[in-house]
Amino acid sequence: MFTRMRLLFVLLVLAYMDSFGVSDFQGDALYALKTSLNGSSSQLSDWNQNLVNPCTWSNVICDGNSNVMSLTLSSMGFPGTLSPKIGVLKTLSTLTLQGNGITGEIPEEFGNLSNLTNLDLENNRLSGRIPPSLGNLKRLNFLILSQNSLSGNIPESLSKLPSLMRLQLGSNQLSGQIPDRLFQVPNYNFSGNSLNCGTNFSHPCASDSNNAGSSPKSKLGIIIGVVGGIIGFVLFGVAVFLLCKGKHKGYKREVFVDVAGEVDRRIAFGQLKRFSWRELQLATDSFSEKNVLGQGGFGKVYKGVLADNTKIAVKRLTDYESPGGEQAFLREVEMISVAVHRNLLRLIGFCTTPSERLLVYPFMQNLSVAYRLREVKPGEPVLDWPTRKRVALGTARGLEYLHEHCNPKIIHRDVKAANVLLDEDFEPVVGDFGLAKLVDVRRTNVTTQVRGTMGHIAPEYLSTGKSSERTDVFGYGIMLLEIVTGQRAIDFSRLEEEDDVLLLDHVKKLEREKRLGAIVDRNLTRNYSSQEVEMMIKVALLCTQPSPEERPTMSEVVRMLEGEGLAQRWEEWQQVEINRRQEYERLQMRFDWGEDSLYDQNAIELSGGR
């Protein structure tokens, strides 16, 4: 009798465990991912390993049978790697991990996610090859792997994905031949790699913005399907969120109040948050002067801490009056928010009041390149040469993205070391991009106002007030000189040594005299490569040519910094400089002797006799 009862009890326990088996292995897989991503203790704090069912966890959405359908962990700053255990989630249809700092390789096990329709790993630090196993994902519609460090060939297996509508592999380190069938994907981008595409080949590196190759009818169907799917997905997510939160007695909706009776409608604007003014006031200690991180032509920047202990930087825009009011501001914010690149400062959110406009960014704990070059406190390390090289290349890539991959393109107009920030790993991110356009949206009947910093502004911008991407190239060249020398673009103390006030003229003079050692920042204490320094100076001088047409594009700058095409470009410029110098000397002689003296021997004799 006892044996029979014990057997019955064991069967009941097994049946109970089996009823929760689905959620159990899913929870294990998700928790393994959380561990491998190496987030902080405050991130995904409700992911409890002891809870059998992960469907109540934040950022996880399940269907009615407790199967995990969607996982979205965008822009949360995870520095770790991807766990291969995620491959057991056979019901997963959406996996979005874009905008983090994830390193390592994409696990082969991702090819086991047989129901996956959307895989977004954009803007991380992933390396290694694209796993051929992704070709097993027959339901995949969107594959977005751009802005990483992926290398090797594009697997032939990807060309066999029957449902693929969008393929984004731009800004990696891929090489080799692109499988021909991938050019039939309605929306693709392979630019920013070393792949065989371009003007000398039969296909462009990127499809046009209208999905070339699709008929209007098919494009309409895609748009309707995607929009409908997104709306349904969002509504379902909201319903699950409210349902789960409603079960917790201690949960209260967070409300921020600006003035009596006015509740802040904390709406989502794309991926941005709309903050209340009161929230930012509390975060910055009433915009205290002790929290000022910097000040420029667009206003002051304050360090702040939100209620959840997230550190932020708040830019309080000044001189902002838009004829379109808040809507014009929102349009420009939207334009900035869609420019996402690993070397561009990410916008978290914004705040608008009848009299103020504020932008909210993540706090960069290593501050700016200018600070690290010239303002470090005793005991703090200065930038070593490898970091300076990384800053130069990363900044170039960020500007290349603004100029050549944004539609419409964005011109920075104030490129300098103070506007390049450093994250916790000393990776460079370009800040303040788009703000010139954001502020100038209020001007309708006047030429664009000159904005920037003296010493960094291109001559044609000063004389005409009209800017282009080549004005950014000039500012970038000056920034390279800042990186090499550690000096400011304008320094009146150089007058004491009878040197040029402008850093550009100072470096040109030393370069002509072949005095490399006098150019390099003394703080480097000779711990640098002379060859690499010389290369960076050459790129800087090419970028700062007087004529904008003669300056390279930022994509050409990236290639030159990577060692491609600099020697030929420098040789051509040297010849132009020699001819220009000879012409200048000839004109100088004419000026010294008089307009006709070079052609009048008598004039020379008379002049000489006197």
C-alpha positions, 0 to 999 in steps of 0.5 A: 500500500505504501509503495503504491502511494509513493508511486502515485505521489512521484507520478503527480510530481512529475506531471506537475513539473512537466506542466511547467517544463516549457517555462522552466527551460526558457527561464534558464536560457534567458537567465543564462543570457542575462549572466553572459551580458554581464549587466549591472545589478539594477538591470533586469532586476526582476529576472529571478532565477527562482521564478519558474515562469519568465513571462512576468519578466520585464522586456519579455513577451509570451503567448497564451501558452507561456511560450516566449515570443519576443525579447527586446533589450535595446540600448541598455549598455550591456558589455558582455557576450551572447549566450549560446543557450538562447538557441533553445527558444524555438518559439522566439520570433523577435530578438532585439539587442541593438545599441549595447556594447556586446562583444564576442561572436554570434553563437552558431546556436542562433540558427536553431531559432526556427520561428525567428522573424526579426534579429537585430544586433545593430550597433554593438561590438560583435566580432568574428564571422556571420554564422552560416547557421543563420541560413536555417532561419526560413521565416526571417524577415529582418536581419540587422547586423550593421555597425559591428566588427564582423569579419570574413565572407557573407555566408552563401546560406543567407541567400537562401532565406525565402522571406528576407525583406531587410538585410543590413550589414553595413559598417563592419569589416566584411570582405569577399564577394556578395552572393548575387541573390542577396541583391534581390532583397528589397532593402539591403546595405553592404556599405562600409565594408571591403566587399566587392560592390560599388561603381565598378560592379553590377550592383550598388552597395545599398538599395535606395530608400524606396526599396528599388526592385519592389513594385509599388504594390508589393511595397505597399503590402510590406509597409501595411504588414510591418506597420500592422505587425508593429501596432499589434505587437505594441498593443499586445506588449502594453496589455501584458505589461499592465496585466503583470504589473497589476498583479503586484500590490506594491506597484504604483504608476510614476507621475511627474508634476510640473505645475499644479494640475498639470501631469506630464504625459510621459509618451514615447517618441520613437525610442526616446523618452519625454521627460518632465521639466521637474524630473530634470530639475531634480536630477540636476539639483535645480540645474546647479552650477556645480553640476555644469559639465561644459558650455558652448554655443548651444547652451550649458550641459549639466550632470544629472542623476535620475530617480533610478540612479541612471547618470545623465547629461542634460543640455539646456538649449539657449537662443532657441525660438522656432516659428513652428514651435514644439512640432518643429523641435520634435521633427528635428529631434526625430531626425537626430534620434534616427542617426544611430552609430557606435561613434555617435552620442545616443540621445535618450530623450528630451523635454519641452516647455513653453520657454525651454528645450532640453536634450538628455544624453547618457553621461560619459564618465571619461568626459571629452577628448579635450579634457583628457588632452589638456585639463586632467587633474594631477594623478589622472592619466593622459591619453596614450597614443593607441587611444588617440589613434582609436579616437581619430578613426572612430570620430572619422567613422561617426562623421562619415555616417552623418555625411554619407548614410543619413538621409538627409545628411547631417552636418555637424558644424563644430567638430573639435576635441571638446565635442568628442566624448569618451565612454567607459572604455575610452571609445569616442562618440561624437556629441552635439551632432545635428544641434546646428540644424536643430537651432537653425530651424527657426531661421527662414529668410536668412543665410545659415548663421555661422556657428562653431569655434574659432580656429576650427571653422573652415575659411569658406564658412567664415566668408560666406556663411554656407556650410557643407560636409567639407566644413566638417572635414576642415574641423576634423583636420584641426581636431587631428592636430589637437590629438597629435599636439595636445594643444588648442586650435588658437593659443596666444601664448605662442606669440611669446615664442614668436610662433603662429597663433593658429595651430594649423600654421604652427604645425605647417611650419614645423612639418616643412622644417621636418621637426616632428619631435616639436609637433608631438604632445610632450605628455606622450614622452616619446611613447608613440610611433613616428610613422603613425604620427606622420601619417596622422599629420598628413591626413590633417593637412589634407583635410585643412586645405583652403579649397573645400573641393580639394579636401577629402570626404570622410569616407576617404579619410577613414580609408587613409587612416586605415592605410589606403590611398594616403601616399598618392593623395599626399604626393599630389597635394605636395606638388600643388603646394609647391606650385602654389608657393612658387606663385605666391613668391612670384606675386610677392616679388611683383608686390615688392618691386612694383607692378611692372618692375619684373618686365622693365629693366630700367625700373630695376636699375633705377630702383637699384641705383637709389 
